[in-house]
Amino acid sequence: MYSHDIARLMSLSRRRWLRMARQRVLLHPDHADGERTMNTYLGAAQNLRPDDIDAEQVASSSITYLEGYLWDPAEAKNAFVKASEIAHGAKRTVALTLSDSFASAVIAMSF
């Protein structure tokens, strides 16, 4: 994140700031192997529900991209399943990120 982005975000109201998903990645400058620490906040996305899915938009999209971090909340998972079923029914591609090893294991156990 660049300093001008931080300044812009800080000017947002606290309510709007809390709705925004964001991720911070901290890289250690002395580690050439790319050692890092990540922190993800899903914001309003963690409240995704099946009713939020626009069937027409999903069916007309080339690719429906689903973020693996949202697989844990039950309603978001239900929304994913709904979106996937709509996309597959329209012969569209669905991409699901396997965000980290924990998410990968949890998602794999669901199939």
N, C-alpha and C positions, 0 to 999 in steps of 0.2 A: 504494500500500500504506500502510495506516495504522500508527501506532506500536504499537497493541495487536496487530496482525497480526504485525508483526516480532517483538515480544516472545514471542508464542505460538510462532512458527516457530523461534525461537532455542532454545526449550525442548525441541524435538524431538531425538531422537537423530540423530547425524550420518548414520547409515545411512538413516534414514527421510527426512531432509532431502534427501539426494542422489537419492532415488527420485522426488521431487516435481518436476513440470514447473513452470516459472515464467518470467515475462517481466518485464523492467524497461524502463520507458519514461522517459527523461529529457527534460524540456521546458526549453527555454531561456527564462527569464523576460523577456528583452529582445526577443524576436522574436514579433511579433503574427501572423506567418504560420504559427505552429505548428511551427517547426523543432524536430526531436526526434531523439533517438538511441535505438535499441531494442537490447536484448540478450535473446535467447530461449534457454532451456535446456529441452530436451524431456524430460529425466529418463528414467524407465523407459519412457515411451511410444516412444522411439526403438528399443526392442527388441520392438515389436509384431510378432507372427508370425501367419500364417494360422490356426494352431491356437488362437490366442487369440480368434478370432471365434466368437461364440455365434450360430449360424444361426437358432435360434428367436427370440432377442431381436432380431436384425436384421430378420427377416421380419415381426415384430409391431410394429416401430417405424414411426411415421409418416414420420420423416425420419432418414436415416443421415447424420451430419455428419462429414466427413473433413477433417482439418487438413493443408493443403498443405505445411507444413514437414516432414511425415513422408513425403513422396513420395520423398525421396532414398534412405533405407536400403532395400535390395532386399527384405528380408523384410517391412518395413512396407508397401511398395508392393504386394507380393503379398497382404498382408492386406486392403489397400484394394480390390484387384480382386475378391477373394473376397467381401467385404462388399457391394460394388456389385452383383455378379452375384446374390447372394442377395436384395438389396433390389429389384432390377429384376424378378427372377423372381416376387416377391411383389407387384409393381405398387406399390412404395413409392418415395418420393422420395429421391434422393441429393444432398447438397450438399457441394461441395468448395471450400474457401477457396483463394484465390489470394493467399497471405500477403504476398508482395512481388513486385517485378518479376522477380527471378531465379527464384523458384518458379514464377511464371506462365509464363516462357519454357520452363523445364524440363518442366513439366507439358504445355504445348502441344505440345512436340516428341514427346511420348509418344503422341499421338493422330493 
